[in-house]
């Protein structure tokens, strides 16, 4: 959680169009006040790791080392799977 919530002022963007209440839809703090510390609209950055596995066709004679070299050092490197 952010230590200081003074930068997380509730704005009209936190309201719902169908509601006349000028408050955050999630933490119910009024517009102009600070969001509650557990409000889901208060965001922070996080680093996540993604791992994917997929099936490919490689030459039958390739061992583990050849396969790693082919996909990590040659033109079929990891950036080309995207």
C-alpha positions in Angstrom: 0.0 0.0 0.0 1.2 3.5 -0.6 2.4 5.1 2.6 0.8 8.5 1.8 -2.7 8.6 0.2 -2.7 12.4 -0.1 -2.0 12.0 -3.8 -5.1 9.8 -4.4 -7.8 12.4 -4.2 -11.3 11.2 -5.3 -12.3 12.8 -8.5 -15.5 12.6 -10.5 -13.9 9.8 -12.6 -14.4 7.5 -9.6 -18.2 8.1 -9.7 -20.7 6.0 -11.7 -22.7 7.8 -14.3 -26.0 6.3 -13.1 -25.4 7.7 -9.6 -26.1 11.2 -8.4 -23.8 10.6 -5.4 -20.5 12.6 -5.7 -18.4 9.8 -4.2 -16.1 7.0 -5.2 -18.1 4.0 -6.3 -15.8 1.6 -4.5 -14.7 3.2 -1.2 -17.6 5.8 -0.9 -15.3 8.7 -0.1 -16.7 12.0 -1.3 -15.2 13.8 -4.3 -12.3 16.0 -3.1 -11.4 13.7 -0.2 -8.7 10.9 -0.3 -9.5 7.4 -1.2 -9.5 4.9 1.6 -6.3 2.8 1.8 -8.0 -0.4 0.6 -9.8 1.2 -2.4 -9.2 -0.7 -5.6 -8.8 2.5 -7.5 -5.5 3.3 -5.7 -2.9 1.6 -7.9 0.8 0.7 -7.6 3.3 -0.8 -10.0 4.3 -4.4 -9.7 6.6 -6.6 -11.7 5.1 -10.0 -12.7 6.7 -12.9 -14.6 4.9 -14.9 -17.3 6.0 -18.3 -18.5 4.6 -19.9 -21.5 5.0 -23.3 -23.0 4.1 -24.3 -26.6 4.9 -27.2 -28.9 7.2 -26.7 -31.9 8.8 -29.0 -34.6 12.6 -29.2 -34.4 15.0 -31.5 -36.2 15.0 -35.0 -34.6 18.8 -34.8 -34.2 18.7 -31.7 -31.9 19.5 -32.3 -28.3 18.7 -29.9 -25.4 21.7 -27.8 -26.1 21.0 -27.5 -29.9 17.4 -26.5 -29.1 18.4 -23.8 -26.6 21.0 -22.4 -29.0 18.4 -22.4 -31.9 15.8 -20.5 -29.9 18.0 -18.2 -27.9 20.9 -17.3 -30.2 19.6 -17.5 -33.8 16.9 -15.6 -35.6 14.2 -17.7 -33.9 15.0 -16.1 -30.5 12.4 -15.5 -27.9 11.4 -12.0 -29.2 10.1 -13.7 -32.4 7.5 -15.8 -30.7 5.4 -12.7 -30.1 
